[in-house]
Amino acid sequence: MDLQLRGRRALVTGSTAGIGFAIAVGLAKEGAQVIVNGRTRERAHQAIHEIQAQAINAELKEFAGDLSKPEAIEQLIHNFPDVDILVNNLGIFEPKSFPEINDHEWERLWQTNVMSGVRLSRHYLPRMLHANRGRIIFISSESAVNIPVEMIHYGVTKTAQVALARGMAETTAGTAVTVNTVLAGPTMSEGVTEWLDKIAKSRNISKPELEREFFASMRPSSLLKRFATPEEVANMVVFLASPLASATNGAAVRAEGGLLRSIL
């Protein structure tokens, strides 16, 4: 299927690993020009090299910078004032009990997971509306609905993304611009892999055993019963970024392995 993305310019934040990297690969394979973002030039360079190995004729640009910082956002939009597709993927998580989450940690997750998308969207959405063309996609989580007790601050930021995207979508009524959210489920991203390795080693059990235990005790409602691959989530994002998804707007689209039991 031709997703009609050839020639479109896409910015994917936090795209040097995990879901963001898989989204960048998927968009590049469809012919989009992709701006790859990582916190360091080394990470961005490495990601571009790996993307080119999978999408031979990919047209790739890079931006190295921590987009939780307003000054990095300002430099990014100076370098790339217009994009057709904005994927607000940048996000961090940290399991921690609620009483132990201090103000600094709340602020760090808020600035990274929420405000990076706010600042970028504030610049790009009006330009998309003026051109009457564009896609903005937030990579949220099933944790937006099922707030995880082990990282409440993360869940709060994911809920905020859903509300933000829906509010922004209201401003696009009658245009060819869409704003959507993808609710990703537990995914074998770089951070999750490192977390599983650490826990499995500390408990002297295998990763497959730990994965089975995680879904039995922490996410028992999952129908997938395993961590999704980044590519499985990215496939949904790439479709939503395309002109073929023109009737999907203001939606929280699920790619969470059937974990959420509500039918709406």
C-alpha positions as CSV (number, residue, x, y, z in Angstrom):
1,M,0.0,0.0,0.0
2,D,1.3,3.4,-1.0
3,L,0.8,5.7,2.0
4,Q,1.5,8.8,-0.1
5,L,4.2,10.2,2.1
6,R,6.9,10.7,-0.5
7,G,8.2,14.2,-0.3
8,R,6.6,15.0,3.1
9,R,8.9,16.3,5.9
10,A,8.6,14.7,9.2
11,L,10.0,15.5,12.6
12,V,10.2,12.6,15.1
13,T,11.4,13.7,18.6
14,G,13.4,11.2,20.6
15,S,14.1,9.1,17.5
16,T,17.4,7.5,18.1
17,A,16.0,4.4,19.8
18,G,12.9,2.4,20.6
19,I,9.5,3.5,19.2
20,G,10.8,6.8,17.9
21,F,13.5,5.1,15.9
22,A,11.0,2.6,14.5
23,I,8.7,5.5,13.5
24,A,11.6,7.2,11.8
25,V,12.5,4.0,9.9
26,G,8.8,3.5,8.8
27,L,8.4,7.1,7.6
28,A,11.8,6.9,5.7
29,K,10.8,3.7,4.0
30,E,7.6,5.4,2.8
31,G,9.7,8.2,1.2
32,A,9.3,10.9,3.8
33,Q,12.2,13.2,4.6
34,V,12.8,12.5,8.3
35,I,14.4,14.8,10.9
36,V,16.0,12.5,13.5
37,N,16.4,13.9,17.0
38,G,18.6,12.7,19.8
39,R,20.1,14.4,22.8
40,T,23.7,14.1,21.4
41,R,25.2,14.4,18.0
42,E,26.7,11.0,18.4
43,R,23.3,9.4,19.0
44,A,21.8,11.2,16.1
45,H,24.6,10.2,13.7
46,Q,24.4,6.6,14.8
47,A,20.6,6.5,14.3
48,I,20.9,8.0,10.8
49,H,23.5,5.4,9.9
50,E,21.2,2.6,11.1
51,I,18.1,4.1,9.4
52,Q,20.0,4.3,6.1
53,A,20.9,0.6,6.4
54,Q,17.1,-0.2,6.4
55,A,15.9,2.5,4.0
56,I,18.6,2.8,1.4
57,N,17.4,6.0,-0.3
58,A,16.2,7.7,2.9
59,E,16.5,11.5,3.0
60,L,17.5,12.2,6.6
61,K,18.3,15.3,8.6
62,E,19.4,15.5,12.2
63,F,18.9,17.7,15.2
64,A,20.9,17.1,18.3
65,G,19.4,18.6,21.5
66,D,17.5,18.0,24.6
67,L,13.9,19.0,23.7
68,S,12.8,19.3,27.3
69,K,14.7,22.6,27.2
70,P,13.0,25.7,25.6
71,E,16.3,26.9,24.1
72,A,16.7,23.6,22.2
73,I,13.2,23.9,20.8
74,E,14.0,27.4,19.6
75,Q,17.0,26.2,17.8
76,L,15.1,23.3,16.2
77,I,12.4,25.5,14.8
78,H,15.0,27.9,13.6
79,N,16.7,25.1,11.7
80,F,13.4,23.5,10.5
81,P,10.6,26.2,10.5
82,D,8.1,24.0,8.6
83,V,7.2,20.3,8.8
84,D,4.3,18.3,7.4
85,I,4.3,15.7,10.2
86,L,5.2,16.2,13.8
87,V,5.5,13.1,16.0
88,N,5.8,14.1,19.6
89,N,7.5,10.9,20.8
90,L,10.1,12.1,23.3
91,G,9.4,10.6,26.7
92,I,11.0,9.3,29.8
93,F,9.7,7.1,32.6
94,E,11.0,6.0,36.0
95,P,9.4,3.5,38.3
96,K,9.2,5.0,41.8
97,S,6.7,5.0,44.6
98,F,4.5,8.1,44.9
99,P,5.8,9.4,48.2
100,E,9.4,9.3,46.8
101,I,8.7,11.4,43.7
102,N,10.0,14.8,44.5
103,D,9.2,18.1,42.8
104,H,12.3,18.0,40.6
105,E,11.3,14.6,39.2
106,W,7.7,15.7,38.6
107,E,9.1,18.7,36.7
108,R,11.6,16.7,34.8
109,L,8.9,14.3,33.4
110,W,6.5,17.2,32.8
111,Q,9.0,19.2,30.8
112,T,10.1,16.2,28.8
113,N,6.9,14.3,28.2
114,V,4.4,17.2,27.9
115,M,6.0,20.6,27.4
116,S,8.3,19.4,24.5
117,G,5.1,18.6,22.6
118,V,3.4,21.8,23.7
119,R,6.2,24.0,22.5
120,L,6.7,22.3,19.2
121,S,3.0,22.1,18.4
122,R,2.5,25.8,19.3
123,H,4.9,26.6,16.5
124,Y,4.0,24.0,13.9
125,L,0.2,23.7,14.3
126,P,-0.6,27.3,13.1
127,R,1.7,26.8,10.1
128,M,-0.1,23.5,9.2
129,L,-3.5,25.2,9.5
130,H,-2.3,28.0,7.2
131,A,-1.1,25.5,4.6
132,N,-4.3,23.4,5.2
133,R,-2.2,20.2,5.5
134,G,-0.4,18.4,8.3
135,R,-0.3,15.7,10.9
136,I,0.5,16.0,14.6
137,I,0.8,12.7,16.6
138,F,1.5,12.3,20.3
139,I,2.9,9.0,21.5
140,S,1.1,8.4,24.7
141,S,0.5,5.1,26.5
142,E,-2.2,2.9,28.0
143,S,-0.8,4.4,31.2
144,A,-2.9,7.4,30.3
145,V,-6.0,5.4,31.2
146,N,-4.6,2.8,33.6
147,I,-2.4,5.1,35.8
148,P,0.5,2.8,37.0
149,V,0.8,2.7,40.7
150,E,4.6,2.2,40.3
151,M,5.0,5.5,38.4
152,I,2.1,7.8,38.9
153,H,4.0,10.8,37.6
154,Y,4.5,9.1,34.2
155,G,0.8,8.2,33.9
156,V,-0.2,11.8,34.7
157,T,2.0,13.1,31.8
158,K,0.5,10.5,29.4
159,T,-3.0,11.5,30.3
160,A,-2.1,15.1,29.8
161,Q,-0.9,14.3,26.3
162,V,-4.3,12.8,25.4
163,A,-6.1,15.9,26.7
164,L,-3.7,18.2,24.9
165,A,-4.1,16.4,21.5
166,R,-7.9,16.4,21.8
167,G,-8.0,20.1,22.6
168,M,-5.6,20.9,19.7
169,A,-7.7,18.8,17.3
170,E,-10.7,21.0,18.1
171,T,-8.9,23.9,16.5
172,T,-8.5,21.9,13.2
173,A,-12.3,21.6,12.5
174,G,-13.0,21.8,8.8
175,T,-9.3,21.6,7.7
176,A,-7.1,18.9,6.4
177,V,-4.9,18.9,9.5
178,T,-5.3,16.2,12.1
179,V,-4.1,15.7,15.7
180,N,-4.1,12.3,17.2
181,T,-2.7,10.3,20.1
182,V,-1.4,6.7,20.0
183,L,-1.8,4.7,23.2
184,A,1.1,2.4,23.1
185,G,1.2,-0.6,25.4
186,P,4.2,-2.1,27.2
187,T,6.8,-2.0,24.5
188,M,10.3,-3.5,24.3
189,S,12.0,-0.1,24.0
190,E,15.6,0.6,24.9
191,G,14.5,1.9,28.4
192,V,12.3,-1.1,29.0
193,T,15.0,-3.5,27.9
194,E,17.5,-2.0,30.3
195,W,14.9,-2.1,33.1
196,L,14.2,-5.7,32.5
197,D,17.9,-6.6,32.3
198,K,18.5,-4.9,35.7
199,I,15.5,-6.6,37.4
200,A,16.2,-10.0,36.0
201,K,19.8,-9.8,37.0
202,S,19.0,-8.7,40.5
203,R,16.5,-11.5,41.0
204,N,18.6,-14.1,39.1
205,I,15.8,-15.0,36.7
206,S,15.6,-15.0,32.9
207,K,14.1,-12.1,30.9
208,P,11.4,-14.4,29.4
209,E,10.4,-15.5,32.9
210,L,10.3,-11.9,34.1
211,E,8.2,-11.0,31.1
212,R,5.6,-13.7,31.9
213,E,5.6,-12.6,35.5
214,F,5.1,-9.0,34.6
215,F,2.0,-9.7,32.5
216,A,0.6,-12.1,35.0
217,S,0.8,-9.7,37.9
218,M,1.3,-6.1,36.6
219,R,-0.7,-6.1,33.3
220,P,-3.0,-9.2,33.6
221,S,-5.6,-7.7,31.2
222,S,-3.2,-7.8,28.2
223,L,-4.4,-9.9,25.4
224,L,-1.0,-9.8,23.7
225,K,0.7,-11.3,26.8
226,R,4.1,-9.9,25.8
227,F,5.9,-6.7,25.2
228,A,5.1,-5.3,21.7
229,T,8.0,-4.5,19.4
230,P,8.6,-0.9,18.6
231,E,7.8,-1.6,15.0
232,E,4.3,-2.8,15.9
233,V,3.5,0.6,17.4
234,A,5.3,2.5,14.7
235,N,3.2,0.9,12.0
236,M,0.1,2.6,13.5
237,V,1.9,5.9,13.7
238,V,3.1,5.8,10.1
239,F,-0.5,5.2,8.9
240,L,-1.9,8.0,11.0
241,A,0.8,10.3,9.5
242,S,-0.4,9.6,6.0
243,P,-3.2,11.2,3.9
244,L,-5.0,7.9,4.1
245,A,-5.9,8.5,7.7
246,S,-7.7,11.8,6.9
247,A,-10.9,10.7,8.7
248,T,-9.1,10.1,12.0
249,N,-8.9,13.2,14.1
250,G,-8.9,13.9,17.8
251,A,-8.6,10.2,18.5
252,A,-6.7,8.2,21.0
253,V,-5.8,5.2,18.8
254,R,-4.9,2.0,20.6
255,A,-1.8,0.0,20.0
256,E,-1.6,-1.5,23.5
257,G,-2.2,-5.2,22.9
258,G,-5.8,-5.3,24.1
259,L,-4.8,-4.3,27.6
260,L,-7.6,-1.7,28.0
261,R,-10.9,-3.4,28.6
262,S,-13.2,-0.4,27.9
263,I,-14.8,-0.6,24.5
264,L,-14.8,3.2,24.1
